[in-house]
Amino acid sequence: MRAEIPLDAAATDKGAGPLRSGRAALGLLTVASLAVAGAAAARAPMTHLDPDLVRVIRFMAAIKGGLALAAWIACFWRLARPAGPWRTATYVVGPPAMAGASIALGALVSPALAAAFLHLGLLAVVAAALTDRDFIPDLPWRGRRGGRRGGSASGGPGRLGARTR
């Protein structure tokens, strides 16, 4: 079977407007979030804490920044296809909140508020991704509902249903 691929630019750019705007909003919001967090970090007063505690908090902020980067990449990839309105909003707002919060946490600017934004952004992205049936569209087990009830992997009655003589 041969697939028809439109070659003119008008046919290929029909639905690209909203998709590009979601990705553009994700990028712009991330840049704005990082700029605000960076400005707040630059103006933050020096705190007198134990140096070991500061090192641990900055290491945690670096790990959370890596999680924010992974979430940003996953959301950028997901926004290439249409998603529901609340999922699109979550995919656009969650990673920038995580990125800005990790910068603020690393600079020790209101660590409690930074941790709250970081974890709420992560929770929102994970919840949206886990409830999104189209997040990974081509899984081989998508058509099946749940696992097999009663029975073994070979389709037989299984150990519990087997009769003993």
FIVEX-301664 format. One record per atom (N, C-alpha, C, CB): residue in one letter; atom name; x, y, z. Coordinates in steps of 0.05 Angstrom, whole numbers, plus 5000, padded with zeros to 4 digits. Glycine has a CB too. Layout:
BEGIN
r; a; px; py; pz
A; CA; X; Y; Z
...
//
This chain:
BEGIN
r; a; px; py; pz
M; N; 5017; 4977; 5000
M; CA; 5000; 5000; 5000
M; C; 5018; 5025; 5000
M; CB; 4981; 5000; 5024
R; N; 5012; 5044; 4984
R; CA; 5028; 5067; 4980
R; C; 5015; 5091; 4994
R; CB; 5032; 5073; 4951
A; N; 5030; 5106; 5010
A; CA; 5020; 5129; 5024
A; C; 5024; 5154; 5007
A; CB; 5034; 5132; 5052
E; N; 5004; 5171; 5007
E; CA; 5005; 5196; 4992
E; C; 5017; 5217; 5011
E; CB; 4977; 5204; 4982
I; N; 5038; 5230; 5001
I; CA; 5052; 5251; 5017
I; C; 5049; 5277; 5001
I; CB; 5082; 5244; 5022
P; N; 5036; 5297; 5013
P; CA; 5033; 5323; 4999
P; C; 5060; 5337; 4997
P; CB; 5012; 5341; 5014
L; N; 5065; 5347; 4974
L; CA; 5091; 5360; 4969
L; C; 5090; 5390; 4970
L; CB; 5102; 5350; 4943
D; N; 5067; 5402; 4968
D; CA; 5066; 5431; 4968
D; C; 5066; 5441; 4997
D; CB; 5041; 5441; 4953
A; N; 5076; 5465; 5000
A; CA; 5079; 5477; 5027
A; C; 5053; 5483; 5040
A; CB; 5096; 5503; 5025
A; N; 5032; 5489; 5025
A; CA; 5007; 5496; 5037
A; C; 4994; 5471; 5050
A; CB; 4987; 5507; 5016
A; N; 4998; 5448; 5038
A; CA; 4986; 5424; 5049
A; C; 5001; 5414; 5074
A; CB; 4986; 5402; 5028
T; N; 5027; 5419; 5075
T; CA; 5042; 5409; 5098
T; C; 5041; 5428; 5122
T; CB; 5071; 5406; 5090
D; N; 5034; 5454; 5118
D; CA; 5033; 5473; 5140
D; C; 5004; 5478; 5150
D; CB; 5046; 5498; 5132
K; N; 4985; 5461; 5143
K; CA; 4957; 5467; 5150
K; C; 4953; 5468; 5181
K; CB; 4939; 5446; 5139
G; N; 4962; 5447; 5195
G; CA; 4957; 5446; 5224
G; C; 4981; 5454; 5240
G; CB; 4948; 5419; 5231
A; N; 5001; 5466; 5228
A; CA; 5026; 5472; 5243
A; C; 5024; 5496; 5261
A; CB; 5048; 5475; 5223
G; N; 5004; 5513; 5257
G; CA; 5003; 5538; 5273
G; C; 5000; 5533; 5303
G; CB; 4979; 5554; 5264
P; N; 4979; 5519; 5312
P; CA; 4976; 5514; 5340
P; C; 4998; 5497; 5352
P; CB; 4949; 5501; 5346
L; N; 5008; 5478; 5336
L; CA; 5030; 5461; 5346
L; C; 5055; 5477; 5351
L; CB; 5036; 5438; 5327
R; N; 5062; 5494; 5332
R; CA; 5085; 5511; 5336
R; C; 5081; 5531; 5358
R; CB; 5092; 5525; 5310
S; N; 5057; 5540; 5362
S; CA; 5053; 5559; 5383
S; C; 5056; 5547; 5411
S; CB; 5025; 5572; 5381
G; N; 5049; 5521; 5414
G; CA; 5053; 5507; 5439
G; C; 5083; 5504; 5445
G; CB; 5040; 5480; 5439
R; N; 5098; 5496; 5424
R; CA; 5127; 5493; 5427
R; C; 5140; 5520; 5432
R; CB; 5139; 5480; 5403
A; N; 5130; 5541; 5418
A; CA; 5142; 5568; 5421
A; C; 5136; 5578; 5449
A; CB; 5131; 5587; 5400
A; N; 5111; 5573; 5458
A; CA; 5104; 5582; 5485
A; C; 5122; 5568; 5506
A; CB; 5074; 5577; 5491
L; N; 5127; 5542; 5502
L; CA; 5144; 5528; 5520
L; C; 5172; 5540; 5521
L; CB; 5146; 5498; 5512
G; N; 5183; 5546; 5498
G; CA; 5210; 5558; 5496
G; C; 5210; 5586; 5508
G; CB; 5219; 5559; 5468
L; N; 5191; 5603; 5502
L; CA; 5191; 5630; 5512
L; C; 5186; 5630; 5543
L; CB; 5169; 5646; 5499
L; N; 5169; 5614; 5552
L; CA; 5164; 5613; 5581
L; C; 5188; 5602; 5596
L; CB; 5139; 5595; 5587
T; N; 5202; 5584; 5584
T; CA; 5227; 5574; 5597
T; C; 5248; 5595; 5598
T; CB; 5238; 5549; 5581
V; N; 5252; 5610; 5576
V; CA; 5271; 5632; 5576
V; C; 5264; 5653; 5597
V; CB; 5274; 5644; 5548
A; N; 5238; 5660; 5598
A; CA; 5229; 5680; 5618
A; C; 5233; 5670; 5646
A; CB; 5200; 5687; 5613
S; N; 5226; 5645; 5651
S; CA; 5229; 5633; 5678
S; C; 5259; 5633; 5686
S; CB; 5218; 5605; 5679
L; N; 5276; 5625; 5668
L; CA; 5305; 5625; 5675
L; C; 5316; 5653; 5679
L; CB; 5320; 5611; 5653
A; N; 5306; 5672; 5664
A; CA; 5315; 5700; 5667
A; C; 5306; 5711; 5694
A; CB; 5304; 5718; 5644
V; N; 5281; 5706; 5702
V; CA; 5271; 5716; 5728
V; C; 5286; 5702; 5751
V; CB; 5241; 5711; 5730
A; N; 5289; 5676; 5749
A; CA; 5304; 5662; 5770
A; C; 5333; 5670; 5771
A; CB; 5302; 5631; 5765
G; N; 5345; 5675; 5748
G; CA; 5373; 5685; 5748
G; C; 5376; 5712; 5760
G; CB; 5384; 5685; 5720
A; N; 5357; 5730; 5754
A; CA; 5358; 5757; 5765
A; C; 5354; 5756; 5795
A; CB; 5336; 5775; 5752
A; N; 5335; 5739; 5804
A; CA; 5331; 5736; 5833
A; C; 5355; 5724; 5847
A; CB; 5306; 5718; 5839
A; N; 5369; 5705; 5833
A; CA; 5393; 5693; 5845
A; C; 5416; 5713; 5846
A; CB; 5401; 5669; 5828
A; N; 5417; 5731; 5827
A; CA; 5439; 5751; 5827
A; C; 5435; 5772; 5849
A; CB; 5440; 5765; 5800
R; N; 5410; 5777; 5856
R; CA; 5405; 5797; 5876
R; C; 5401; 5785; 5904
R; CB; 5380; 5813; 5869
A; N; 5404; 5759; 5906
A; CA; 5399; 5746; 5932
A; C; 5421; 5753; 5952
A; CB; 5397; 5716; 5928
P; N; 5414; 5759; 5976
P; CA; 5435; 5765; 5996
P; C; 5449; 5739; 6004
P; CB; 5423; 5777; 6021
M; N; 5474; 5742; 6012
M; CA; 5489; 5718; 6020
M; C; 5478; 5708; 6046
M; CB; 5519; 5726; 6024
T; N; 5474; 5682; 6047
T; CA; 5464; 5669; 6071
T; C; 5488; 5655; 6086
T; CB; 5442; 5649; 6065
H; N; 5486; 5655; 6111
H; CA; 5508; 5643; 6127
H; C; 5498; 5615; 6136
H; CB; 5516; 5661; 6151
L; N; 5503; 5596; 6119
L; CA; 5496; 5568; 6125
L; C; 5521; 5551; 6125
L; CB; 5475; 5557; 6105
D; N; 5518; 5528; 6136
D; CA; 5540; 5509; 6136
D; C; 5548; 5503; 6107
D; CB; 5532; 5483; 6151
P; N; 5574; 5504; 6100
P; CA; 5582; 5499; 6073
P; C; 5575; 5471; 6062
P; CB; 5612; 5502; 6071
D; N; 5574; 5451; 6079
D; CA; 5567; 5425; 6071
D; C; 5537; 5424; 6063
D; CB; 5572; 5404; 6093
L; N; 5520; 5438; 6078
L; CA; 5492; 5439; 6072
L; C; 5488; 5453; 6045
L; CB; 5477; 5453; 6094
V; N; 5502; 5475; 6041
V; CA; 5500; 5489; 6015
V; C; 5508; 5472; 5992
V; CB; 5517; 5515; 6016
R; N; 5529; 5456; 5996
R; CA; 5539; 5438; 5975
R; C; 5517; 5417; 5968
R; CB; 5565; 5424; 5983
V; N; 5505; 5406; 5989
V; CA; 5484; 5385; 5984
V; C; 5460; 5397; 5970
V; CB; 5476; 5373; 6011
I; N; 5452; 5421; 5979
I; CA; 5429; 5434; 5966
I; C; 5435; 5441; 5937
I; CB; 5421; 5460; 5981
R; N; 5459; 5450; 5931
R; CA; 5466; 5456; 5903
R; C; 5468; 5431; 5886
R; CB; 5492; 5472; 5902
F; N; 5477; 5409; 5898
F; CA; 5478; 5384; 5883
F; C; 5450; 5375; 5877
F; CB; 5493; 5363; 5899
M; N; 5432; 5377; 5897
M; CA; 5404; 5370; 5892
M; C; 5391; 5387; 5870
M; CB; 5388; 5372; 5918
A; N; 5398; 5413; 5871
A; CA; 5388; 5431; 5850
A; C; 5398; 5424; 5823
A; CB; 5395; 5461; 5857
A; N; 5422; 5414; 5821
A; CA; 5433; 5406; 5795
A; C; 5419; 5381; 5785
A; CB; 5463; 5400; 5797
I; N; 5413; 5362; 5803
I; CA; 5398; 5338; 5796
I; C; 5370; 5346; 5787
I; CB; 5397; 5318; 5819
K; N; 5357; 5364; 5801
K; CA; 5330; 5373; 5794
K; C; 5330; 5388; 5768
K; CB; 5318; 5390; 5816
G; N; 5352; 5402; 5762
G; CA; 5355; 5416; 5736
G; C; 5356; 5395; 5714
G; CB; 5380; 5433; 5736
G; N; 5370; 5373; 5718
G; CA; 5370; 5351; 5699
G; C; 5343; 5340; 5694
G; CB; 5389; 5330; 5708
L; N; 5327; 5337; 5715
L; CA; 5300; 5327; 5713
L; C; 5283; 5348; 5697
L; CB; 5287; 5322; 5740
A; N; 5288; 5373; 5702
A; CA; 5273; 5394; 5688
A; C; 5280; 5393; 5658
A; CB; 5280; 5422; 5699
L; N; 5305; 5388; 5652
L; CA; 5314; 5386; 5624
L; C; 5300; 5362; 5610
L; CB; 5344; 5384; 5622
A; N; 5300; 5340; 5624
A; CA; 5287; 5316; 5613
A; C; 5257; 5321; 5609
A; CB; 5291; 5292; 5632
A; N; 5244; 5334; 5628
A; CA; 5215; 5340; 5625
A; C; 5211; 5360; 5602
A; CB; 5204; 5352; 5651
W; N; 5229; 5379; 5599
W; CA; 5227; 5399; 5577
W; C; 5229; 5384; 5550
W; CB; 5249; 5420; 5579
I; N; 5248; 5366; 5547
I; CA; 5251; 5351; 5522
I; C; 5226; 5334; 5517
I; CB; 5276; 5333; 5523
A; N; 5216; 5320; 5537
A; CA; 5193; 5303; 5533
A; C; 5168; 5320; 5526
A; CB; 5187; 5287; 5558
C; N; 5165; 5343; 5538
C; CA; 5142; 5360; 5532
C; C; 5145; 5373; 5505
C; CB; 5139; 5382; 5553
F; N; 5169; 5381; 5497
F; CA; 5173; 5392; 5471
F; C; 5167; 5371; 5449
F; CB; 5203; 5402; 5468
W; N; 5175; 5346; 5454
W; CA; 5169; 5324; 5436
W; C; 5139; 5319; 5435
W; CB; 5184; 5299; 5444
R; N; 5125; 5319; 5458
R; CA; 5096; 5314; 5458
R; C; 5080; 5336; 5445
R; CB; 5087; 5310; 5487
L; N; 5089; 5360; 5446
L; CA; 5075; 5383; 5434
L; C; 5076; 5383; 5404
L; CB; 5085; 5409; 5445
A; N; 5090; 5364; 5392
A; CA; 5091; 5361; 5363
A; C; 5064; 5350; 5352
A; CB; 5114; 5343; 5354
R; N; 5048; 5338; 5370
R; CA; 5022; 5327; 5363
R; C; 5001; 5341; 5380
R; CB; 5021; 5297; 5367
P; N; 4977; 5343; 5370
P; CA; 4955; 5356; 5385
P; C; 4950; 5342; 5412
P; CB; 4930; 5357; 5369
A; N; 4946; 5357; 5432
A; CA; 4938; 5347; 5459
A; C; 4914; 5362; 5469
A; CB; 4963; 5349; 5479
G; N; 4902; 5352; 5489
G; CA; 4879; 5366; 5501
G; C; 4887; 5393; 5512
G; CB; 4865; 5349; 5522
P; N; 4868; 5411; 5517
P; CA; 4875; 5438; 5526
P; C; 4889; 5438; 5554
P; CB; 4851; 5455; 5528
W; N; 4880; 5422; 5573
W; CA; 4893; 5423; 5599
W; C; 4920; 5409; 5598
W; CB; 4875; 5410; 5620
R; N; 4923; 5389; 5581
R; CA; 4949; 5376; 5578
R; C; 4969; 5394; 5565
R; CB; 4947; 5350; 5563
T; N; 4960; 5409; 5544
T; CA; 4978; 5428; 5531
T; C; 4987; 5449; 5550
T; CB; 4964; 5441; 5507
A; N; 4969; 5459; 5567
A; CA; 4977; 5479; 5587
A; C; 4996; 5468; 5607
A; CB; 4952; 5490; 5601
T; N; 4992; 5443; 5614
T; CA; 5010; 5430; 5633
T; C; 5038; 5425; 5621
T; CB; 4999; 5403; 5643
Y; N; 5038; 5417; 5596
Y; CA; 5063; 5412; 5582
Y; C; 5078; 5438; 5577
Y; CB; 5059; 5398; 5556
V; N; 5064; 5460; 5575
V; CA; 5077; 5486; 5570
V; C; 5086; 5499; 5596
V; CB; 5058; 5505; 5556
V; N; 5072; 5496; 5618
V; CA; 5078; 5509; 5643
V; C; 5096; 5493; 5662
V; CB; 5052; 5516; 5658
G; N; 5094; 5467; 5662
G; CA; 5109; 5450; 5681
G; C; 5139; 5452; 5679
G; CB; 5101; 5422; 5677
P; N; 5151; 5447; 5656
P; CA; 5180; 5447; 5654
P; C; 5193; 5475; 5660
P; CB; 5189; 5439; 5627
P; N; 5181; 5497; 5651
P; CA; 5193; 5523; 5659
P; C; 5192; 5528; 5689
P; CB; 5178; 5546; 5645
A; N; 5170; 5519; 5702
A; CA; 5169; 5522; 5731
A; C; 5191; 5506; 5744
A; CB; 5141; 5513; 5742
M; N; 5196; 5482; 5734
M; CA; 5217; 5465; 5745
M; C; 5244; 5477; 5741
M; CB; 5216; 5437; 5733
A; N; 5249; 5488; 5717
A; CA; 5275; 5499; 5710
A; C; 5281; 5524; 5727
A; CB; 5277; 5507; 5680
G; N; 5262; 5542; 5729
G; CA; 5266; 5566; 5745
G; C; 5269; 5559; 5775
G; CB; 5243; 5585; 5742
A; N; 5254; 5540; 5784
A; CA; 5256; 5532; 5812
A; C; 5283; 5519; 5818
A; CB; 5234; 5513; 5820
S; N; 5294; 5504; 5800
S; CA; 5320; 5492; 5805
S; C; 5342; 5513; 5806
S; CB; 5327; 5471; 5783
I; N; 5340; 5535; 5790
I; CA; 5359; 5557; 5791
I; C; 5356; 5571; 5818
I; CB; 5355; 5577; 5768
A; N; 5332; 5576; 5826
A; CA; 5327; 5590; 5852
A; C; 5336; 5572; 5875
A; CB; 5297; 5597; 5855
L; N; 5332; 5547; 5874
L; CA; 5341; 5529; 5895
L; C; 5371; 5528; 5897
L; CB; 5330; 5500; 5891
G; N; 5385; 5528; 5874
G; CA; 5414; 5527; 5874
G; C; 5426; 5553; 5885
G; CB; 5424; 5523; 5846
A; N; 5412; 5575; 5882
A; CA; 5421; 5601; 5893
A; C; 5411; 5606; 5921
A; CB; 5413; 5623; 5875
L; N; 5396; 5587; 5932
L; CA; 5385; 5589; 5959
L; C; 5366; 5613; 5962
L; CB; 5407; 5590; 5980
V; N; 5351; 5619; 5941
V; CA; 5331; 5640; 5941
V; C; 5305; 5627; 5949
V; CB; 5329; 5655; 5914
S; N; 5295; 5631; 5972
S; CA; 5271; 5620; 5982
S; C; 5269; 5590; 5976
S; CB; 5247; 5635; 5971
P; N; 5285; 5574; 5989
P; CA; 5286; 5545; 5982
P; C; 5259; 5531; 5985
P; CB; 5306; 5532; 6000
A; N; 5242; 5538; 6004
A; CA; 5217; 5525; 6007
A; C; 5198; 5530; 5983
A; CB; 5203; 5534; 6033
L; N; 5197; 5555; 5975
L; CA; 5180; 5562; 5952
L; C; 5191; 5550; 5926
L; CB; 5178; 5593; 5949
A; N; 5218; 5550; 5923
A; CA; 5230; 5538; 5900
A; C; 5225; 5508; 5899
A; CB; 5261; 5543; 5900
A; N; 5227; 5494; 5922
A; CA; 5221; 5466; 5922
A; C; 5192; 5460; 5916
A; CB; 5229; 5454; 5950
A; N; 5174; 5477; 5926
A; CA; 5145; 5473; 5920
A; C; 5140; 5476; 5890
A; CB; 5129; 5494; 5935
F; N; 5151; 5496; 5877
F; CA; 5147; 5500; 5848
F; C; 5160; 5477; 5833
F; CB; 5159; 5526; 5839
L; N; 5183; 5468; 5841
L; CA; 5197; 5446; 5828
L; C; 5180; 5420; 5829
L; CB; 5224; 5442; 5840
H; N; 5171; 5413; 5852
H; CA; 5156; 5388; 5855
H; C; 5128; 5390; 5843
H; CB; 5155; 5380; 5884
L; N; 5115; 5413; 5845
L; CA; 5089; 5416; 5832
L; C; 5091; 5414; 5802
L; CB; 5076; 5442; 5841
G; N; 5112; 5426; 5791
G; CA; 5116; 5424; 5762
G; C; 5121; 5395; 5753
G; CB; 5139; 5442; 5753
L; N; 5137; 5381; 5768
L; CA; 5143; 5353; 5762
L; C; 5118; 5336; 5765
L; CB; 5165; 5342; 5781
L; N; 5103; 5340; 5786
L; CA; 5078; 5325; 5790
L; C; 5058; 5330; 5768
L; CB; 5065; 5332; 5817
A; N; 5056; 5355; 5759
A; CA; 5037; 5362; 5737
A; C; 5045; 5348; 5711
A; CB; 5036; 5392; 5734
V; N; 5071; 5349; 5705
V; CA; 5080; 5337; 5679
V; C; 5077; 5307; 5680
V; CB; 5109; 5344; 5674
V; N; 5084; 5294; 5702
V; CA; 5081; 5265; 5705
V; C; 5052; 5257; 5704
V; CB; 5095; 5255; 5731
A; N; 5035; 5271; 5718
A; CA; 5006; 5264; 5718
A; C; 4994; 5268; 5690
A; CB; 4991; 5282; 5738
A; N; 5001; 5289; 5676
A; CA; 4991; 5293; 5649
A; C; 5001; 5272; 5630
A; CB; 4998; 5321; 5639
A; N; 5026; 5264; 5633
A; CA; 5038; 5244; 5615
A; C; 5026; 5216; 5620
A; CB; 5068; 5243; 5618
L; N; 5022; 5210; 5646
L; CA; 5011; 5183; 5652
L; C; 4982; 5180; 5644
L; CB; 5015; 5178; 5681
T; N; 4967; 5201; 5643
T; CA; 4939; 5199; 5636
T; C; 4935; 5205; 5606
T; CB; 4922; 5219; 5652
D; N; 4956; 5212; 5591
D; CA; 4954; 5218; 5563
D; C; 4958; 5193; 5547
D; CB; 4975; 5240; 5555
R; N; 4937; 5183; 5534
R; CA; 4938; 5158; 5519
R; C; 4956; 5162; 5494
R; CB; 4910; 5149; 5510
D; N; 4960; 5186; 5485
D; CA; 4975; 5191; 5461
D; C; 5004; 5200; 5467
D; CB; 4962; 5211; 5443
F; N; 5013; 5198; 5492
F; CA; 5040; 5207; 5498
F; C; 5060; 5190; 5483
F; CB; 5045; 5205; 5528
I; N; 5057; 5164; 5483
I; CA; 5073; 5145; 5467
I; C; 5053; 5131; 5449
I; CB; 5090; 5125; 5485
P; N; 5049; 5140; 5424
P; CA; 5027; 5130; 5408
P; C; 5029; 5102; 5397
P; CB; 5023; 5149; 5386
D; N; 5053; 5091; 5393
D; CA; 5055; 5066; 5379
D; C; 5065; 5043; 5396
D; CB; 5074; 5069; 5355
L; N; 5054; 5040; 5419
L; CA; 5062; 5018; 5436
L; C; 5048; 4992; 5427
L; CB; 5055; 5024; 5466
P; N; 5063; 4970; 5427
P; CA; 5050; 4945; 5417
P; C; 5028; 4934; 5435
P; CB; 5071; 4924; 5413
W; N; 5028; 4940; 5460
W; CA; 5008; 4930; 5479
W; C; 4985; 4948; 5483
W; CB; 5021; 4923; 5505
R; N; 4983; 4970; 5467
R; CA; 4962; 4990; 5471
R; C; 4934; 4978; 5467
R; CB; 4966; 5013; 5453
G; N; 4931; 4960; 5449
G; CA; 4904; 4950; 5442
G; C; 4892; 4932; 5464
G; CB; 4905; 4934; 5416
R; N; 4909; 4920; 5480
R; CA; 4899; 4902; 5501
R; C; 4891; 4918; 5526
R; CB; 4921; 4882; 5509
R; N; 4872; 4908; 5539
R; CA; 4863; 4921; 5564
R; C; 4873; 4903; 5587
R; CB; 4832; 4924; 5566
G; N; 4892; 4914; 5603
G; CA; 4902; 4900; 5626
G; C; 4916; 4875; 5619
G; CB; 4879; 4895; 5645
G; N; 4921; 4859; 5638
G; CA; 4934; 4834; 5634
G; C; 4914; 4812; 5632
G; CB; 4954; 4828; 5657
R; N; 4923; 4787; 5630
R; CA; 4905; 4764; 5629
R; C; 4896; 4758; 5657
R; CB; 4919; 4740; 5616
R; N; 4871; 4751; 5658
R; CA; 4860; 4744; 5684
R; C; 4859; 4714; 5686
R; CB; 4832; 4756; 5689
G; N; 4871; 4703; 5707
G; CA; 4871; 4675; 5710
G; C; 4884; 4661; 5687
G; CB; 4843; 4664; 5714
G; N; 4902; 4645; 5691
G; CA; 4915; 4631; 5669
G; C; 4944; 4639; 5668
G; CB; 4901; 4638; 5643
S; N; 4958; 4623; 5654
S; CA; 4987; 4627; 5652
S; C; 4994; 4643; 5627
S; CB; 5002; 4600; 5653
A; N; 5019; 4647; 5622
A; CA; 5028; 4662; 5599
A; C; 5022; 4646; 5574
A; CB; 5057; 4669; 5601
S; N; 5021; 4619; 5576
S; CA; 5016; 4602; 5552
S; C; 4987; 4600; 5546
S; CB; 5027; 4575; 5557
G; N; 4969; 4612; 5562
G; CA; 4941; 4611; 5556
G; C; 4926; 4589; 5571
G; CB; 4936; 4609; 5527
G; N; 4940; 4572; 5585
G; CA; 4928; 4550; 5599
G; C; 4915; 4560; 5625
G; CB; 4948; 4529; 5605
P; N; 4905; 4541; 5641
P; CA; 4891; 4549; 5665
P; C; 4910; 4560; 5687
P; CB; 4876; 4526; 5676
G; N; 4935; 4556; 5685
G; CA; 4953; 4567; 5705
G; C; 4956; 4549; 5730
G; CB; 4944; 4594; 5714
R; N; 4972; 4557; 5748
R; CA; 4977; 4540; 5772
R; C; 4953; 4539; 5790
R; CB; 5002; 4549; 5787
L; N; 4940; 4562; 5794
L; CA; 4918; 4562; 5813
L; C; 4894; 4547; 5802
L; CB; 4910; 4591; 5819
G; N; 4890; 4547; 5776
G; CA; 4867; 4534; 5765
G; C; 4872; 4505; 5757
G; CB; 4857; 4550; 5742
A; N; 4896; 4496; 5760
A; CA; 4902; 4469; 5751
A; C; 4891; 4449; 5772
A; CB; 4933; 4465; 5748
R; N; 4883; 4427; 5761
R; CA; 4872; 4406; 5779
R; C; 4894; 4386; 5785
R; CB; 4848; 4392; 5766
T; N; 4895; 4378; 5809
T; CA; 4915; 4358; 5817
T; C; 4901; 4331; 5820
T; CB; 4929; 4366; 5843
R; N; 4915; 4309; 5815
R; CA; 4902; 4283; 5818
R; C; 4913; 4269; 5841
R; CB; 4907; 4266; 5793
//
